[in-house]
Structures are given as structure tokens and as C-alpha cells.
Amino acid sequence: MKFFSYSDPDQQVTAIVPPESLRPLLREFSDDELDSLHAFVAELRFAAGRPIVARGERNTTLFIVVSGSVRMTCSAADGSERELDRLSDGEVFGISSFLDGEASPITVTALETTELLALRRASFAQLAAWKPVLAIALLEDLAVYASRRLRRLDIAC
């Protein structure tokens, strides 16, 4: 998989990403399944400090952090910004908007140069039609990942 720079789309900025870097979300996927999935995802790169998702934005994309890290924030009642979490390699964000199509309740910003895989909801529908077993496996993996994240947040409260 090759990533590109928004300032120079013809410039390759990374080499091929080993499948292991996509885990834990895709932890049980074979190399062939990951290769099939790559046909449906976009590869994105964000510089440090760049916003990826803005609060209130309608974005039905699921993002998987391949390398780098992101900061998730929300607006507190007093108008200040509150950090919710920091995610790094193999972690996922955009789950709620991907599943329900609603506007994002959070803002996500790159903390450093960050490479992402982006799976749009429409692309997932194509994946489900072409490779339903892979689509179901992805949803099952996503459900387990989301459940673990919710439990981690519950423990923190």
C-alpha cells in the first residue's frame, strides 16, 4: 500500500504497509483478506495539527490508524475543548458516524504525521456485495473493538 502527500499526490511517502500494522482491528484477517479489503479503502496522510474530522461534520467514513496518532476532543458545556482519547496504530475512529450516518460528535486531529485507511460507507456496501464473508468479518471485528473501547471508557469513569 502506498500513501501519498496532499501537497504532491505523485510523491510516494511510504513503502508497503505490512498487514500486522493494521491490527488490532483486523487482527484475524489473512493477508489475502487484507489485500481484498485494500481495493475498498482510501489511503490518507495528515500532517501534525491537521483536522481529520470536525465536530458536526457528516462523515460516514471509518478510519483506521496505520501509523501516527490522533487526538479526539469534544466541546465541554462551558465551551472549552475536552480531550476524550488518543489513538495510535491499529486503532479506529468514526465508528458511530460510519454505522448510523449521523454527524460526528467529536473532533479528531492528527498529533503527528498520521497515515490512515478510510472506508466509506458506500465502499463498505460494495464490499458487502462483492465479498459478504469479508464484510461480515469486518463488522464482527469492529463490534469487538467498539465493545472493548466502551468497556475501557466505562472503567475510566
trRosetta pair geometry for C-beta under 8 A, 3 or more apart (Angstrom, degrees):
i j d omega theta_ij theta_ji phi_ij phi_ji
1 14 7.9 1 103 96 78 114
1 16 5.9 101 30 -144 52 60
1 17 4.6 -28 54 22 114 103
1 38 6.0 -136 -88 -136 111 131
1 43 5.8 162 174 -87 109 144
2 12 5.0 -52 -168 -135 120 108
2 14 6.6 172 -147 72 50 74
2 15 7.6 -42 -105 -154 75 19
2 16 7.1 -40 -64 -82 68 56
2 43 7.0 140 86 85 40 163
3 12 7.3 103 66 -160 50 62
3 13 5.2 -60 94 62 95 96
3 14 4.4 39 30 26 109 113
3 17 8.0 69 -31 -44 104 116
3 43 4.9 -129 -102 151 70 120
3 44 7.6 -16 -143 88 102 9
3 45 4.9 100 169 -53 122 119
3 66 8.0 -170 -65 72 133 149
3 115 5.1 -73 -94 -132 159 122
4 8 7.7 -130 -179 98 89 57
4 9 4.9 35 163 -149 140 56
4 10 7.5 63 -142 -13 119 8
4 11 6.6 120 -150 71 75 59
4 12 6.7 -56 -94 -105 67 42
4 13 6.4 127 -133 5 19 101
4 43 7.2 103 12 97 78 105
4 45 6.7 -159 76 12 38 122
5 8 5.0 25 77 51 115 74
5 9 7.0 -134 70 -79 57 31
5 11 5.2 -10 25 73 114 113
5 13 5.2 104 -48 -46 93 134
5 45 6.1 -60 -101 77 49 138
6 9 7.1 12 -133 -70 27 78
6 45 7.0 -154 -21 72 83 87
8 11 4.0 43 108 2 115 119
13 45 6.1 38 65 -91 147 171
14 17 6.8 30 133 -62 131 87
14 45 7.9 170 -12 -87 116 131
14 67 7.7 159 -113 28 151 143
14 115 6.4 2 -22 -88 156 158
17 21 5.5 -100 -179 56 97 133
17 22 7.2 88 136 -46 122 96
17 66 5.6 -44 -138 -169 152 130
17 67 7.8 -144 -121 -24 115 109
17 115 7.7 -163 -85 122 135 142
18 21 5.5 102 69 -8 78 99
19 22 5.8 -55 -166 25 51 113
19 23 7.7 52 145 -25 71 95
19 26 7.6 -100 -174 106 88 125
19 29 7.4 -132 -172 93 121 100
19 31 5.4 -128 -31 -107 158 73
19 34 4.7 150 -122 44 115 174
20 23 5.9 -47 -164 18 47 113
21 66 5.8 56 129 -166 118 72
21 67 6.7 -19 -178 -62 136 86
21 89 5.9 -79 -166 -166 83 118
21 90 6.8 -142 168 -61 46 89
22 25 6.8 -75 160 59 75 94
22 26 4.6 -7 128 44 110 126
22 29 7.7 -40 100 54 126 129
22 34 6.5 147 49 -132 155 126
22 64 6.4 29 -148 152 86 140
22 66 6.6 -22 -88 -113 72 79
22 90 6.3 115 169 -109 21 75
22 117 7.2 15 -121 0 111 144
23 26 5.7 -102 -85 69 61 66
23 27 4.2 88 -142 -95 109 64
23 90 5.2 -13 100 -131 33 129
24 27 4.9 -2 -158 -60 55 116
24 90 4.9 86 10 156 61 128
24 91 7.6 25 42 -79 96 56
24 145 6.9 148 111 -106 99 105
25 64 5.8 -116 42 -124 153 115
25 90 6.0 -179 2 -180 82 71
25 91 7.3 128 -39 -127 107 19
25 92 5.1 89 -83 -42 141 122
25 141 5.9 94 175 144 62 116
25 142 6.9 26 -158 -89 103 61
25 145 5.2 4 -113 -77 76 155
26 29 4.3 -34 176 13 95 129
26 33 8.0 -174 -171 109 113 111
26 34 6.3 99 154 -96 146 99
26 37 7.5 -131 -121 36 144 170
26 64 7.6 21 -19 -141 110 154
26 138 7.6 -17 -104 -115 88 79
26 141 6.3 61 -101 157 41 163
27 141 7.0 173 28 -141 82 120
28 137 7.5 -122 86 -174 108 115
28 141 6.9 -156 34 -93 99 118
29 33 4.3 -128 -167 91 94 126
29 34 5.1 115 126 -56 125 84
29 37 7.2 -14 -166 -13 155 140
29 137 7.0 126 -90 132 88 132
29 141 7.6 -32 -41 -59 100 161
30 33 4.7 98 51 6 75 101
30 34 7.1 -138 95 -3 41 86
31 34 5.7 -54 -147 38 33 112
31 35 6.3 37 152 -22 65 104
32 35 5.6 -52 -149 35 32 114
32 36 6.5 33 151 -19 64 103
33 36 5.6 -51 -150 35 34 112
33 37 6.4 36 151 -21 65 105
33 134 5.6 176 -150 -120 98 110
33 137 7.3 -43 -163 83 146 151
34 37 5.5 -52 -147 35 34 114
34 38 6.6 46 152 -33 63 98
35 38 5.7 -44 -155 18 33 118
35 39 8.0 41 150 -24 56 91
36 39 6.3 -46 -173 14 40 111
36 131 5.8 80 158 -54 138 169
36 134 5.9 -107 101 -105 134 167
37 40 6.0 -72 -168 41 48 104
37 41 6.4 27 148 -14 81 115
37 119 8.0 -44 -177 -94 98 128
37 127 7.2 33 -123 -130 64 137
37 134 6.6 -156 -70 171 88 130
37 138 7.2 136 -112 -81 126 131
38 41 6.0 -67 -138 40 38 103
40 119 6.3 38 123 -130 98 93
40 123 4.4 141 -176 167 90 109
40 124 7.1 107 161 -79 136 40
40 126 6.3 -179 -120 81 114 108
40 127 4.7 -1 -89 -66 169 112
41 64 7.8 -34 -142 29 147 117
41 117 4.4 4 170 -175 145 100
41 118 6.1 142 -166 64 82 41
41 119 5.0 -48 -102 -77 89 77
41 123 7.1 139 -78 134 39 153
42 117 7.3 146 72 -161 44 51
42 118 4.5 -22 59 60 96 104
42 120 7.5 46 -3 -22 112 99
43 66 7.9 -2 -140 -8 89 154
43 115 7.0 -6 -174 -171 88 98
43 116 7.5 160 -156 83 44 50
43 117 6.3 -26 -100 -104 61 64
43 118 7.8 -167 -74 17 15 84
44 115 7.1 160 86 -155 49 51
44 116 4.7 -15 64 62 99 97
44 117 7.7 161 21 -98 82 15
44 118 5.5 43 -7 -17 124 121
45 113 7.0 0 -174 -174 97 89
45 114 7.2 164 -153 85 52 46
45 115 5.2 -17 -101 -101 79 73
45 116 7.6 -180 -79 20 32 73
46 50 4.4 -145 -174 76 100 127
46 52 5.7 -76 -61 -82 166 96
46 68 7.7 178 63 118 86 166
46 110 4.0 -176 110 -42 117 147
46 113 7.3 173 88 -150 49 46
46 114 5.0 -11 59 60 95 95
46 116 7.2 24 -1 -3 106 114
47 50 4.9 92 60 -21 72 123
47 110 6.5 140 91 86 27 145
47 113 5.9 -23 -124 -100 46 74
48 110 5.7 -125 -114 117 31 100
48 111 6.3 -19 -136 140 87 27
48 112 4.8 -11 -89 -123 105 30
48 113 6.0 -51 -38 -45 81 52
48 114 7.9 113 -81 -14 53 90
49 109 6.7 -15 -155 177 27 114
49 110 6.6 -34 25 75 24 85
50 109 6.9 168 85 -156 33 74
50 110 5.0 15 54 29 81 118
51 54 5.7 35 166 -70 140 85
51 107 6.5 -56 -139 -171 108 101
51 108 7.3 108 -163 80 65 52
51 109 5.3 -45 -102 -100 54 81
51 110 8.0 -141 -80 6 10 78
52 63 6.9 61 156 -109 136 168
52 70 6.4 -41 11 -129 144 134
52 108 4.6 -49 62 100 108 101
52 109 6.6 179 5 -100 85 24
52 110 6.2 104 -43 -41 109 83
52 114 7.7 -58 -67 85 135 137
52 116 7.2 99 -142 -25 139 159
53 57 5.9 -151 -169 59 71 134
53 59 5.7 -135 -128 52 103 156
53 63 7.6 -136 -35 -12 123 144
53 93 7.4 -145 15 124 143 119
53 94 6.4 175 -67 -85 156 100
53 97 8.0 -178 -153 21 142 156
53 104 5.1 -179 162 -122 120 176
53 106 7.0 49 102 94 118 79
53 107 6.5 -173 96 -146 70 39
53 108 4.3 42 40 31 97 105
54 57 4.4 97 64 -31 81 123
54 104 7.1 129 85 67 37 129
54 107 5.6 2 -136 -116 42 90
55 74 6.8 116 -100 -130 132 59
55 75 6.5 126 158 -14 177 104
55 103 8.0 60 171 151 48 103
55 104 6.0 -121 -123 102 36 92
55 105 6.5 0 -140 173 89 24
55 106 6.0 -91 -91 155 86 7
55 107 4.7 -55 -30 -51 89 86
56 103 5.1 -9 -158 171 35 133
56 104 6.8 -41 19 62 19 74
57 103 6.3 145 70 -154 23 84
57 104 5.2 1 57 25 79 114
58 97 7.5 171 -155 -155 44 120
58 101 7.5 15 -160 174 98 67
58 102 7.7 -104 -120 165 79 23
58 103 5.1 -59 -76 -93 65 73
58 104 7.8 -170 -89 -8 21 77
59 94 6.7 -76 111 -136 107 117
59 97 5.5 39 77 143 67 151
59 104 5.9 -3 38 -34 104 119
60 97 5.8 -137 -103 146 43 87
60 98 5.7 107 -175 -116 60 42
60 101 5.3 -8 -95 -112 119 65
60 120 6.4 65 94 -162 86 70
60 121 3.8 -41 143 -9 121 127
60 122 7.7 90 93 -17 127 75
61 94 5.5 -38 95 174 63 155
61 97 7.4 -1 40 103 49 115
61 98 6.4 -56 110 -89 12 94
61 118 5.0 -6 -176 -169 127 100
61 119 6.7 146 -159 72 69 40
61 120 5.1 -37 -99 -96 83 60
61 121 7.3 -107 -76 -20 39 74
62 92 6.5 -9 -179 -166 94 113
62 94 5.1 -177 -118 94 36 112
62 95 6.5 51 -122 -93 96 48
62 98 4.0 39 -62 -96 88 157
62 118 7.3 149 75 -157 48 49
62 119 4.6 -17 59 62 100 99
62 121 7.9 108 -15 -67 91 65
62 124 7.5 66 11 -58 124 133
62 142 7.4 -50 -145 -119 149 136
63 92 6.6 152 84 -155 56 60
63 93 5.2 -15 63 63 108 78
63 94 4.8 96 8 6 89 131
63 108 7.6 172 52 113 155 164
63 116 4.9 -24 -163 -168 100 132
63 117 7.2 148 -157 76 49 50
63 118 5.6 -15 -101 -101 73 73
63 119 8.0 -168 -74 23 29 71
64 90 7.3 -19 -175 -147 94 26
64 91 7.7 168 -152 89 57 29
64 92 5.3 -25 -100 -99 66 83
64 116 6.4 140 69 -162 47 72
64 117 4.4 -8 55 54 106 100
64 118 7.9 -157 22 -69 72 32
64 119 7.5 43 -9 -6 105 105
65 68 6.5 -123 -164 70 104 77
65 69 7.1 44 -162 -109 148 36
65 70 6.3 -141 -90 0 128 109
65 87 5.6 169 -14 128 148 104
65 88 6.0 -152 121 172 148 20
65 89 5.8 -122 116 -101 100 23
65 90 6.6 -36 75 26 86 24
65 91 5.1 9 31 58 120 74
65 92 7.3 -142 4 -75 80 33
65 93 7.7 50 -35 3 100 96
65 114 6.5 -55 -139 -167 95 109
65 115 7.8 101 -165 79 55 54
65 116 6.0 -41 -103 -103 44 79
66 89 6.8 -3 159 -131 22 76
66 115 4.4 -54 66 104 113 98
66 116 6.2 -180 4 -103 91 20
66 117 5.9 95 -49 -23 110 88
67 89 5.8 10 -103 -93 44 100
67 113 8.0 0 112 109 100 82
67 114 6.9 -171 96 -144 57 48
67 115 4.7 30 45 38 89 106
68 88 7.2 -151 106 -140 33 70
68 89 7.7 120 39 -65 37 73
68 110 6.4 -14 155 -154 138 100
68 111 7.2 163 170 58 89 78
68 112 5.0 -156 -147 81 90 89
68 113 5.5 -127 -97 100 128 46
68 114 3.0 -152 102 -104 150 65
68 115 6.0 133 2 13 116 60
69 86 5.9 19 175 176 117 99
69 87 6.5 170 -154 86 70 44
69 88 4.4 -28 -99 -95 93 82
69 110 7.7 116 84 -161 46 58
69 111 4.5 -29 92 48 95 123
69 112 5.8 51 38 26 86 100
69 114 6.5 -123 38 -95 25 116
70 86 7.0 174 85 -154 44 58
70 87 5.2 -8 55 56 92 93
70 88 7.9 179 18 -78 64 42
70 93 6.7 -98 86 3 145 148
70 108 5.2 15 169 -177 131 98
70 109 6.5 154 -159 76 79 35
70 110 5.7 -50 -103 -102 78 43
70 111 6.1 -176 -109 -7 19 90
70 114 6.0 72 -61 -129 86 167
71 83 6.2 -58 -172 -131 105 104
71 85 7.9 174 -154 92 46 45
71 86 5.5 -21 -103 -104 65 81
71 108 7.1 161 78 -152 44 52
71 109 5.1 -19 57 62 95 90
71 111 5.2 101 -29 -64 99 103
72 83 7.2 100 78 -163 55 62
72 84 4.5 -58 107 62 101 107
72 85 4.7 11 45 55 120 82
72 86 7.3 -160 15 -78 79 32
72 87 6.9 53 -23 -9 111 105
72 93 6.4 -171 -82 -123 125 143
72 106 5.1 3 -170 171 94 142
72 107 7.4 152 -155 79 48 47
72 108 5.4 -17 -99 -99 71 80
73 81 4.9 11 174 -178 137 102
73 82 6.2 151 -159 75 80 40
73 83 5.4 -47 -98 -99 85 47
73 84 6.2 173 -105 1 26 87
73 106 6.5 143 71 -164 35 87
73 107 5.0 -22 65 62 90 97
73 108 7.9 168 21 -83 69 34
73 109 7.2 4 8 7 112 109
74 81 7.6 154 78 -154 27 60
74 82 5.6 -25 64 62 76 95
74 84 5.8 61 -5 -45 100 120
74 105 6.3 1 -118 142 118 84
74 106 5.2 -64 -75 -108 85 74
74 107 7.2 162 -87 15 37 79
75 79 6.5 -23 -171 -142 105 33
75 80 7.5 146 -156 77 61 30
75 81 6.5 -46 -102 -101 54 54
75 82 7.3 102 -159 15 8 89
76 79 6.9 -34 72 37 76 19
76 80 4.7 -5 40 63 121 81
76 81 7.2 -165 -2 -97 91 4
76 82 4.5 96 -56 -31 102 119
81 107 7.8 -51 -139 46 115 133
83 86 7.4 -2 -179 -48 120 86
84 106 6.4 -66 16 -123 148 131
85 153 8.0 -68 -67 -86 124 103
86 111 6.9 23 -144 -36 110 151
87 91 3.8 -139 -166 99 106 140
87 92 7.5 -124 -165 37 150 20
87 93 6.0 -167 15 -41 162 112
88 91 6.0 75 54 11 38 121
92 95 6.2 77 127 -60 112 101
92 142 7.1 -106 116 -128 171 83
92 145 5.9 57 29 139 130 148
93 106 7.9 -95 -171 84 122 137
93 108 5.6 136 122 -99 155 151
94 97 5.4 -62 -165 52 71 107
94 98 5.3 80 134 -34 89 106
94 104 7.3 -49 -118 -103 70 117
94 108 7.7 -68 -54 -8 86 155
95 98 5.7 -62 -147 36 25 114
95 99 6.3 13 161 -11 64 112
95 142 6.6 162 -129 -176 108 108
95 145 8.0 -162 -92 97 141 108
95 146 5.4 155 -178 -95 161 118
96 99 6.1 -67 -150 41 26 103
96 100 6.0 -26 174 25 67 110
96 102 6.8 -46 143 57 98 106
96 104 7.7 127 76 -120 106 59
96 105 7.3 -5 79 12 152 105
97 100 6.9 -74 -124 58 23 76
97 101 6.8 55 -171 -120 59 10
97 102 6.0 -114 -111 68 66 59
97 103 7.1 -25 -109 175 113 10
97 104 5.1 -35 -54 -77 141 76
98 119 7.5 46 -135 89 133 92
98 121 5.9 173 -157 -74 64 93
98 124 7.7 88 -175 -18 105 153
101 121 7.0 5 -85 -57 86 172
104 107 7.7 114 123 -76 124 38
104 108 7.9 -84 179 -6 148 99
110 113 7.1 23 167 -122 134 16
110 114 4.2 -149 -133 14 109 125
111 114 7.3 82 40 -52 63 124
119 123 5.7 -131 -164 83 66 122
119 124 5.8 75 158 -62 109 96
119 127 7.9 -19 -158 -12 118 148
120 123 4.4 93 59 5 84 104
120 124 7.0 -145 96 -8 45 83
121 124 5.5 -50 -150 32 35 115
121 125 6.8 40 149 -22 64 98
122 125 5.6 -47 -154 28 36 114
122 126 6.9 36 147 -16 63 100
123 126 5.5 -50 -154 35 39 113
123 127 6.4 43 146 -21 67 103
124 127 5.3 -50 -147 36 37 116
124 128 6.3 41 151 -23 66 102
124 135 6.7 115 -175 -135 79 107
124 138 7.7 -141 -136 98 104 145
125 128 5.6 -49 -148 33 32 114
125 129 6.6 30 152 -17 62 104
126 129 5.8 -56 -151 36 33 109
126 130 6.1 17 157 -8 68 114
127 130 6.0 -66 -141 46 28 102
127 131 5.8 -43 -176 51 69 94
127 134 6.5 -97 173 95 104 110
127 135 5.0 144 119 -82 96 103
127 138 7.6 11 129 16 144 152
128 131 7.7 -73 -109 69 14 53
128 132 5.6 45 -170 -108 59 67
128 135 3.8 105 -95 -132 68 174
128 136 8.0 95 -126 -42 87 66
129 132 7.4 26 -107 -64 10 86
131 134 3.9 9 133 26 118 120
131 135 6.2 141 95 -22 72 86
132 135 5.4 -55 -144 37 36 113
132 136 6.2 35 158 -19 69 104
133 136 5.9 -53 -148 37 29 110
133 137 6.4 31 152 -19 63 107
134 137 5.6 -53 -147 37 32 113
134 138 6.4 35 152 -22 64 104
135 138 5.7 -52 -150 33 31 113
135 139 6.6 29 152 -16 64 104
136 139 5.7 -54 -149 38 33 111
136 140 6.3 35 152 -19 66 105
137 140 5.7 -52 -147 36 32 112
137 141 6.3 32 154 -18 65 107
138 141 5.7 -55 -147 39 30 111
138 142 6.1 32 152 -21 64 108
139 142 5.5 -53 -143 38 31 114
139 143 6.3 36 155 -23 64 103
140 143 5.7 -51 -149 32 31 113
140 144 6.6 29 153 -16 63 103
141 144 5.9 -54 -151 36 32 109
141 145 6.3 33 151 -19 65 108
142 145 5.6 -54 -145 38 31 113
142 146 6.1 30 156 -19 66 107
143 146 5.8 -53 -142 38 28 109
143 147 6.2 31 156 -21 63 107
144 147 5.7 -54 -147 35 29 114
144 148 6.5 28 155 -18 63 106
145 148 6.0 -58 -152 35 29 109
145 149 6.5 27 152 -17 64 107
146 149 5.7 -55 -149 37 32 112
146 150 6.3 33 154 -19 66 105
147 150 5.8 -54 -148 36 30 110
147 151 6.4 30 154 -18 64 106
148 151 5.7 -53 -148 36 32 111
148 152 6.4 36 152 -22 64 104
149 152 5.6 -53 -150 34 32 113
149 153 6.5 30 153 -16 65 104
150 153 5.7 -55 -150 38 33 110
150 154 6.2 36 151 -22 66 107
151 154 5.4 -53 -145 36 33 114
151 155 6.3 36 155 -21 65 103
152 155 5.8 -52 -150 33 30 112
152 156 6.6 30 151 -20 62 107
153 156 5.6 -56 -150 35 34 113
153 157 6.7 33 153 -24 66 104
154 157 5.9 -55 -153 28 33 110
